[in-house]
Amino acid sequence: MTDHQQPQDLSNENLKQAASETVQKSVDIRAAVRDLTLQAIQSRRLDSQEMKTIMHAMTEGITAGAEKRTSDTRKALSEAIKGLDEALMKAAEAGNLALKQLT
């Protein structure tokens, strides 16, 4: 899977697999993990259980992908976590804006 190809079906297993491949093969891991995470968030209900499920699948995939890298494992993990953080911040900002528009 390249940086721009993402699975259409973001079931938990597919999300985990996509995260693993992203960490294994991507050049810009941070952006790829961020984009994949945002795609998963946008494709599901925005509630705490779904967020936990997405984060669980992503972290399992990130860990599996990092274990399969031949070099720079620590840097790959760091970049992947930064990508997760960016995605969560964007999702929180979007949620906050949506709430403000409702009030």
Disulfide bonds with the S-S distance in Angstrom:
none
